[in-house]
Amino acid sequence: MPDAQCPIPNIMLLTISTTRVPATDLGHLLHKHPDRLQCFPMTFGQASVFYPEANADRCTAALLLDVDPVALVRGKSKSGDRPLEQYVNDRPYVASSFLSVALAKVFSTALSGRCKDRPELAETPIPLTVNLSVLPCRGGEKFLREMFEPLGYQVTAKPLILDAQFPEWGASPYFSVELQNTIRLADFLSHLYVLIPVLDDDKHYWVGDDEIEKLLHHGEGWLNAHPAREQIADRYLKRQRRLTRLAVAQLAEADNTDLEKLEVSHQQEEEVLEQRISLNEQRLEAVVEVLKASNVKRVVDLGCGEGKLLRLLLKESALAKPSQRIEQITGVDVSHRALEIATERLQIERLSPAQQSRIQLIQSSLIYRDSRLTDFDAAAVIEVIEHLDLDRLAAFERVLFEFIRPKSALAKPSKRIVTTPNIEYNVKFENLPAGKFRHRDHRFEWTRAEFQAWANGVAERFGFDVEFRCVGTEDLEVGSPTQMAIFTQCKIY
């Protein structure tokens, strides 16, 4: 229990829990012993760490802050439009930039991804749950989910009322939040360090050029691929446009480098491998034929890359009769740089006004709900699912089969077209070593039986019929190089 030398405030701002057995390994990762209360002086008050529970099955570490807002401004000028704001505020009671600073100081070793006693543990994804008692969300629950769900988190948010005795004051911007993910502890802490002040949309200290370096350091490996990275940078840098532009430019440069490496890798490991049989062209043509036969009007290409399918659909739409023309063609990709390349190669600025009105490009993650991706009667997913981690595939399934659908209740059944490599065919590629995937970024490659089991499962869960087709020359023993599933909605919502 705390003593008089180390007072603990009433509000528990943050807890971190794990159920990975033995759960007490959390103490090794955090470098904080479960049997001791530890206190850390901060410039704005005091941080304290203790463990409400610590056993083999479940371990929880609590970080509490005692913020003294009066001490922060003692001796400073009180002039201004709101002279009492420095003294009367929510800072002692909510998760804010104070908490980020405390995380960086108290858990500095864990944040850096180091664990001297158990280095392999620091690199291991473990089930983690973080609870934030009072988290300001300037933008509401929707914005909160847009921050964490693209990173694979399960988010539970409970709104907190402003004052039950004065309902006319309206809703508060505060939530009690639980975040769950199986992830490295260092990554979890990095996400919290950056996103807590972003959600609060404020910082308690001066933000200068050095803050860009902090953002890029703690955002390494995830921020450049986040669909809201520009908004994150803008809020993190306290809406200073010069700093935001510099940060976004550096993120874009890193994204461009990654994309160029990916394209080179793709050419060397997949397109060159498949060039002899022109497999990419055959895939695109097969998808276009299905879309034409279905007479769909609004098509979205998820994971559109440089826009090859979009270009074919624009061409087909220009040649088709008005009654058979695709009215809206949308490409979606998480990479801003990929969409820039697609814009250049589609030559959108040179298209006629009628064609420009039919094409749009959207930057978005494929694993969380996006309100812009509704009212489509067809979706194409060409060689995409194998790039997803299997633990994120379920989130993508909901996007593809549940969230993307026509708005009208009278709409005809919608289509989903998914292609993926057939791993059984890999033995036919002479330059591909045994046991290797066609692309180094592939997380898996399925046999025909595995793909059909997955497709039949999601079809049953989401109310679709499914048929399978071969793409490329079919071998009697190992099948075709690419396998295609065509889903037709049989249950209209």
Secondary structure, 3 states (H helix, E strand, C coil): CCCCCCCCCCCCCEEEEECCCCCCHHHHHHCCCCCCCEEEEECCEEEEEEEEEECCCCEEEEEEEEECHHHHHCCCCCCCCCCCCCCCCCCCCCCCHHHHHHHHHHCHHHHCCCCCCCHHHHCCCEEEEEEEEEEECCCHHHHHHHHHHHHCCEEEEEEEECCCCCHHHCEEEEEEEEEEEEECHHHHHHHHHHHHHHHHCCCCCCCCCHHHHHHHHHCCCCHHHCCCHHHHHHHHCCCCHHHHHHHHHHHHHHHHHHHHHHHHHHHHHHHHHHHHHCHHHHHHHHHHHHHHHHCCCEEEEECCCCCHHHHHHHHHHHHCCHHHCCCEEEEEECCHHHHHHHHHHHCHHHCCHHHHCCEEEEECCCCCCCCCCCCCCEEEEECCHHHCCHHHHHHHHHHHHHHCCCCCCCCCCCEEEEEEEEHHHHHHCCCCCCCCCCCCCCCCCECHHHHHHHHHHHHHHHCEEEEEEEECCCECCCECCEEEEEEEECCCC
